[in-house]
Amino acid sequence: MKVGTALVAPTIDAIGEAARRIEDAGYDSVITPEAGHDPFLPLMIIAEHTKRLHFGTGVAIAFPRSPFVTAQMAWDLQRYSGGRFILGLGTQVKGHNERRYSTPWPSPPGPRMREYILCLKAIFKTFQSGARPDYQGKHYQFTLISPFFSPGANENGHVPIYISAVNRYNCKLVGELCDGIRMHGFNTLKYTNEIIIPAIKEGCEKAGRKFSDIDIVGGAFVITGRNEEEIEKAKGPVRQQLSFYASTRAYFPVLEVHGWQDVGAELFRLSMEGKWGEMANAMTDDMLEEFAVIAPYDQLADKLKQRYAGLVTTLDFGFGVRTAEQQEALTSIVQELKKA
């Protein structure tokens, strides 16, 4: 089992230091989220400060960036890192696209993401081979380039494309067109087994691809510590984060599989009223157990393997490291997981 994690750091020096620490801990990959910061900018620093670690966006919001803009950044990161870059994309929801990113939302996102990926693949093909650009879709086109504007062939020309997918359409899209899925943290084993995996297999069948060729990246929230007192303290922030996701209607299907749709409706109401502080109370202990793996350091690897062995090919997990003791615990956990 490969092991990946996320990186958030406030300065250039901190990014480099954190990336080296993650590589030294034995992780296979690291991602940078688009949460208050651009996800691409830190990746050049990660590329420069590491030798083995793969890295990528987890995820970059697609529609505010044209396919060509995204393709240029991906191509350069792949070249400069010697083939260690992974492009992770997501759609986000209508409200955030229109009101936060100032991006039009002219139609349902799934078919547009499908075209976006096809357009990216066409651009990469032209970059690598010099083929005449000829992609024309309903929403995107790539029909013009001159040698001056082409970066040229890349020794590591294949850019793996992953998408964050929750609904059936996008999960089928993973199987049809993508190298992997980056499953959202707001997910459960029940939803994964009943909705996500069957949809990916359906997409694979449609495209004549093998399911085994798809990298299934997933993992739960992790609540851990040295003892029960630290674990109880760590539950609060996770409840808050889960309540935010559960208030978003795009994620209601996950709740519905468990019969928790009323919780989603109540959380949506509270979010519309700006009562963010009250929302965590709606996340019960039973819900926390479904969305998170809860264990002390010395039991965490076993619990993660029990839940995800045979299901994911890359386990996405991590926890905040602020002390040498925590770094030592994390390194031990990663090494144990890589034996799976």
Residue pairs with C-beta under 8 A, 6 or more apart in sequence:
1 305
1 308
1 309
1 312
1 313
1 314
1 315
1 337
1 338
1 340
2 28
2 29
2 313
2 314
2 315
2 338
3 26
3 27
3 28
3 29
3 314
3 315
3 317
3 334
3 337
3 338
4 27
4 28
4 29
4 30
4 31
4 217
4 314
4 315
4 316
4 317
5 22
5 27
5 29
5 30
5 31
5 316
5 317
5 318
6 30
6 31
6 32
6 33
6 58
6 316
6 318
7 15
7 18
7 19
7 22
7 30
7 31
7 32
7 42
7 46
8 32
8 33
8 35
8 37
9 15
9 17
9 18
9 42
12 45
15 42
15 45
15 46
15 49
16 45
16 46
16 48
16 49
17 49
19 30
19 45
19 46
19 49
19 50
19 53
19 55
20 49
20 50
21 321
21 327
22 30
22 53
23 50
23 51
23 52
23 53
24 331
25 327
25 330
25 331
25 334
26 331
26 334
26 335
26 338
27 53
27 334
28 53
28 54
28 314
28 338
29 53
29 54
29 55
29 56
29 86
29 314
30 46
30 53
30 54
30 55
31 39
31 55
31 56
31 57
31 58
31 59
31 86
31 88
31 182
31 316
32 39
32 40
32 42
32 43
32 46
32 55
32 56
32 57
32 58
33 39
33 58
33 59
34 57
34 59
34 60
34 61
39 57
39 58
39 59
39 60
40 57
40 60
40 73
40 77
43 55
43 56
43 57
43 77
43 81
43 85
44 77
44 80
46 53
46 55
47 55
47 77
47 80
47 81
47 84
47 85
50 84
52 84
53 84
54 84
54 85
54 86
55 81
55 84
55 85
55 86
56 85
56 86
56 87
56 88
56 160
56 162
57 86
57 87
57 88
57 89
58 88
58 164
58 182
59 88
59 89
59 90
59 162
59 163
59 164
59 182
60 70
60 87
60 88
60 89
60 90
61 89
61 90
61 91
61 92
61 96
61 97
61 101
62 70
62 89
62 90
62 91
62 113
62 116
63 91
63 92
63 97
63 101
63 103
63 105
63 109
63 112
63 116
64 97
64 101
64 102
64 103
66 140
67 116
67 119
67 120
67 123
67 140
67 142
68 123
68 142
70 87
70 89
70 120
71 120
71 123
71 124
71 127
72 151
74 85
74 87
74 120
74 124
74 159
75 124
75 127
75 151
75 154
75 159
76 151
77 85
78 84
78 85
78 154
78 156
78 157
78 159
79 151
79 154
79 155
79 156
82 156
83 155
83 156
83 158
85 159
85 160
86 160
86 162
86 179
86 180
87 120
87 159
87 160
87 161
87 162
88 162
88 163
88 164
88 182
89 113
89 116
89 117
89 161
89 162
89 163
89 164
90 163
90 164
91 97
91 109
91 110
91 112
91 113
91 170
92 101
93 248
93 249
93 250
94 105
94 109
97 103
97 104
97 105
98 104
98 105
106 139
107 139
110 167
110 169
110 170
110 173
111 138
111 139
112 139
112 140
113 163
113 170
113 173
114 173
114 176
114 177
115 137
115 138
115 139
115 140
116 139
116 140
117 161
117 163
117 173
117 177
117 178
118 135
118 137
118 177
119 135
119 137
119 140
119 141
119 142
120 159
120 161
121 161
121 177
122 133
122 134
122 135
122 142
123 133
123 135
123 142
124 157
124 158
124 159
125 131
126 132
126 133
126 142
126 145
126 150
127 150
127 151
127 152
127 153
127 154
127 157
128 153
128 154
128 157
129 153
130 150
130 153
133 142
133 143
133 144
133 145
134 142
134 143
135 141
135 142
135 143
136 143
160 179
160 180
160 215
161 177
161 178
161 179
162 174
162 178
162 179
162 180
162 181
162 182
162 215
162 217
163 170
163 173
163 174
163 178
163 181
163 182
164 181
164 182
164 183
164 184
165 171
165 173
165 174
165 181
165 182
165 183
165 184
165 196
166 184
166 186
166 187
166 196
166 250
166 251
166 253
166 254
167 250
167 253
168 195
168 199
171 181
171 195
171 196
171 199
171 200
171 203
172 199
172 200
172 202
172 203
172 206
173 203
174 180
174 181
174 199
174 200
174 203
174 214
175 199
175 200
175 201
175 202
175 203
175 204
175 205
175 206
175 207
175 209
175 211
175 214
176 203
176 204
176 206
176 207
176 209
177 203
177 207
178 214
179 214
179 215
180 214
180 215
180 216
180 217
180 314
181 196
181 200
181 214
181 215
181 216
181 217
181 218
182 217
182 218
182 316
183 192
183 196
183 216
183 217
183 218
183 219
183 312
183 316
184 245
184 251
185 219
185 220
185 221
185 245
185 291
185 316
186 242
186 245
186 246
186 251
186 254
186 291
187 196
187 218
187 220
187 254
187 291
188 254
188 257
188 258
188 290
188 291
189 290
189 307
189 311
190 257
190 258
190 290
191 253
191 254
191 257
191 258
192 218
192 311
193 311
194 257
195 253
195 257
197 216
197 311
200 211
200 214
200 216
201 211
203 209
204 210
204 211
204 213
204 214
215 313
215 314
216 311
216 312
216 313
216 314
217 312
217 313
217 314
217 316
218 308
218 311
218 312
218 314
218 315
218 316
219 304
219 308
219 312
219 315
219 316
219 317
220 291
220 292
220 293
220 307
220 317
221 238
221 241
221 242
221 291
221 292
221 293
222 292
222 293
222 300
222 304
222 317
222 318
222 319
223 231
223 234
223 235
223 238
223 288
223 292
223 293
223 294
223 295
224 230
224 231
224 234
224 294
224 295
224 296
224 297
224 300
224 319
225 231
225 233
225 234
225 296
225 297
226 296
226 297
226 325
227 296
228 296
231 294
231 295
231 296
235 288
235 294
236 280
238 288
238 291
238 292
239 280
239 281
239 283
239 288
240 276
240 279
240 280
242 280
242 283
242 287
242 288
242 291
242 292
243 267
243 279
243 280
243 282
243 283
244 271
244 276
244 279
245 251
246 255
246 260
246 263
246 264
246 267
246 282
246 283
247 264
247 267
247 268
247 270
247 271
247 279
248 268
249 264
249 268
251 264
252 261
252 264
255 261
255 263
255 264
256 264
258 287
258 290
260 287
263 282
263 287
266 282
267 279
267 282
270 276
270 278
270 279
270 282
271 279
288 294
293 300
293 303
293 304
293 307
293 317
294 303
295 302
295 303
297 329
297 332
297 333
300 333
301 332
301 333
301 336
301 337
302 336
304 315
304 317
304 333
304 337
305 337
305 340
308 315
309 340
315 337
318 330
319 326
319 330
320 326
321 327
321 330
